[in-house]
């Protein structure tokens, strides 16, 4: 008997990585739309190149923060002015690219982080426009808050982050607040207050006020200084409470309940705390 021929095996096609699309599928994209699509792949798409690009932006943000702090201890050398301009141009390029690919540019312009970017651009480019807007440079720190868009990627890349996400975010919020308030204290006091000469003095006062220790060897002058001290103490209580709660409460795992949609559960949960349905939470094992 003749053996029946089996149907040729075909390999399943790999599904392409979803990327933001532009235009209609039956119309060719213009050059501007192609540029916009490529930028959206870098800023938004879940591709290896996009992930590396966003981590590079995070590293750049950290560098700008370190640069601002370090230069407060140095004389105003010409090379520092040159680096200021270079950083300002890079921030301007990043800001322009984000605005270019935005689907709602006017709404994004109203976002406080956008205002921080504009303030930072003006400040870093102050040698060009002839304005001494050094105080506005501390707002560049708020740019770090955009890294929250990397949370999904960091959960996928780091087991440590997945297991300690709440603690990491609480520490991050506290550090950002400390740096912003340190910059505010320094920029508003170092011209008029002989007790605040550089960032170390401002950081020392911020931490003592944040912990409500208040040694009294450094005191902010004027009504504005007193209001800054009150803001540091009030916000410090909230931030320390959030950090303590994240450290003391049992860690949660992120797993959407298939019935009610509750996102976070105890690591050893068998049933959903909200609706009681049986859960099947994947267990990666202990580190």
SVG drawing of the C-alpha trace seen along z (x, -y; Angstrom):
<svg xmlns="http://www.w3.org/2000/svg" viewBox="-16 -88 54 90">
<polyline fill="none" stroke="black" stroke-width="0.4" points="0.0,0.0 1.2,-3.5 2.0,-5.4 0.0,-8.6 2.1,-11.7 2.0,-13.8 1.4,-17.5 4.6,-19.5 5.4,-21.0 5.4,-24.7 7.1,-26.7 4.8,-29.1 5.6,-32.7 7.0,-34.7 4.7,-37.4 6.3,-40.8 7.0,-43.0 4.1,-45.5 5.3,-49.0 3.4,-52.3 1.9,-52.7 1.3,-55.8 -0.9,-56.5 -3.1,-54.1 -1.8,-50.7 -2.6,-51.2 -0.8,-54.6 3.0,-55.0 4.4,-56.9 6.1,-60.2 9.7,-60.8 8.5,-62.8 6.1,-60.0 9.0,-57.5 11.1,-59.6 8.3,-59.7 7.8,-56.0 11.5,-55.3 11.5,-57.7 8.4,-56.0 10.2,-52.7 13.0,-54.0 10.9,-55.8 7.9,-53.5 8.3,-50.1 9.2,-46.9 12.2,-46.2 15.9,-45.5 17.0,-48.8 14.2,-50.8 15.0,-49.2 18.7,-50.1 17.8,-53.6 15.6,-54.2 18.2,-52.9 20.7,-55.2 18.3,-58.1 18.1,-57.1 21.9,-57.0 22.1,-60.4 19.6,-61.8 21.7,-60.4 24.8,-62.0 23.2,-65.4 22.2,-65.2 25.8,-64.2 27.1,-67.0 24.9,-69.7 26.0,-68.6 29.7,-68.3 30.0,-71.7 28.6,-73.4 32.0,-72.6 34.1,-73.9 35.0,-77.4 33.2,-78.5 35.8,-77.2 35.2,-77.8 34.9,-74.0 32.0,-73.8 30.1,-76.4 30.9,-74.3 29.5,-71.1 26.5,-73.2 25.8,-74.1 26.3,-70.5 23.9,-69.1 21.4,-71.8 21.5,-70.9 21.1,-67.2 18.1,-67.9 16.7,-70.1 17.0,-67.3 15.3,-64.8 12.5,-67.3 12.0,-68.1 11.8,-64.4 9.3,-63.6 7.1,-66.5 7.5,-65.5 6.2,-62.0 3.5,-63.0 -0.1,-62.1 -1.4,-65.0 1.4,-67.7 -0.7,-70.4 -1.7,-68.1 2.0,-67.0 3.1,-70.7 0.8,-71.2 2.5,-68.4 4.8,-69.5 7.6,-67.3 7.6,-69.1 7.9,-72.4 10.9,-71.0 12.5,-70.1 11.9,-73.6 13.3,-75.1 16.4,-72.9 17.0,-73.7 16.9,-77.4 19.1,-77.0 21.8,-74.9 21.8,-77.2 21.9,-80.4 25.4,-81.3 23.9,-81.6 20.8,-83.7 22.6,-85.7 20.4,-84.6 21.7,-83.2 18.9,-80.7 21.0,-78.4 18.1,-77.8 16.0,-76.3 18.6,-73.6 17.4,-71.6 14.1,-71.0 16.1,-68.7 15.9,-66.1 12.2,-65.7 13.1,-64.3 14.0,-61.1 10.4,-60.6 9.9,-59.7 11.8,-56.5 8.5,-55.1 7.7,-54.3 10.5,-51.7 8.7,-49.8 7.4,-47.1 10.8,-46.6 12.6,-46.6 10.1,-43.9 11.1,-41.8 14.8,-42.4 15.4,-42.3 14.2,-39.6 15.3,-41.8 13.1,-44.6 10.1,-42.3 10.5,-41.1 11.2,-44.6 9.4,-47.0 7.6,-49.0 10.8,-49.4 12.8,-50.5 10.1,-53.1 9.8,-54.4 13.6,-54.8 13.6,-56.5 10.9,-59.0 12.8,-59.8 16.1,-60.4 14.5,-62.6 12.8,-64.7 16.1,-65.1 17.9,-66.2 15.2,-68.6 15.0,-70.2 18.8,-70.3 19.0,-72.2 16.2,-74.5 17.9,-75.3 21.3,-75.8 20.0,-78.1 17.9,-80.2 20.4,-80.6 24.0,-80.4 24.1,-84.1 22.7,-85.5 23.3,-82.9 27.0,-82.4 26.1,-79.1 25.2,-77.5 28.4,-77.6 27.9,-74.5 25.6,-71.4 27.1,-69.6 25.8,-72.3 22.4,-72.3 22.2,-68.5 23.1,-68.5 20.4,-70.9 17.8,-69.1 18.5,-65.7 18.4,-67.2 15.1,-69.0 13.7,-65.9 14.4,-63.8 13.1,-66.6 16.5,-66.4 17.3,-70.1 20.7,-70.6 20.4,-74.3 24.0,-74.9 22.5,-75.8 19.3,-77.8 17.6,-79.2 17.0,-82.9 13.9,-84.9 10.3,-83.9 11.0,-81.9 13.7,-79.9 11.2,-79.1 8.6,-78.0 11.1,-75.7 11.9,-74.2 8.3,-73.5 7.8,-71.9 10.8,-69.6 9.6,-68.5 6.0,-67.8 6.9,-66.0 9.6,-64.1 7.2,-62.5 5.1,-61.2 8.0,-59.9 9.6,-58.1 6.2,-56.6 5.9,-55.2 9.4,-53.8 8.8,-52.2 5.5,-50.7 7.2,-49.2 10.0,-47.7 7.8,-46.3 4.8,-45.0 5.1,-41.6 6.2,-41.9 3.5,-41.5 3.6,-39.9 2.0,-41.4 -0.5,-39.0 -3.8,-40.1 -6.7,-38.1 -8.6,-36.4 -12.0,-37.2 -11.8,-40.6 -8.6,-42.0 -6.8,-42.6 -3.2,-43.2 -1.1,-42.6 -1.3,-39.5 0.8,-37.9 3.6,-35.8 2.1,-32.6 -1.6,-33.5 -3.8,-30.6 -7.0,-32.5 -7.7,-36.1 -8.3,-38.3 -11.0,-40.3 -13.1,-37.6 -11.9,-34.3 -11.1,-32.7 -8.2,-30.2 -5.0,-31.8 -2.2,-30.1 0.7,-32.5 3.9,-31.5 6.7,-30.8 10.2,-31.7 11.8,-30.2 13.9,-32.0 17.0,-33.9"/>
</svg>
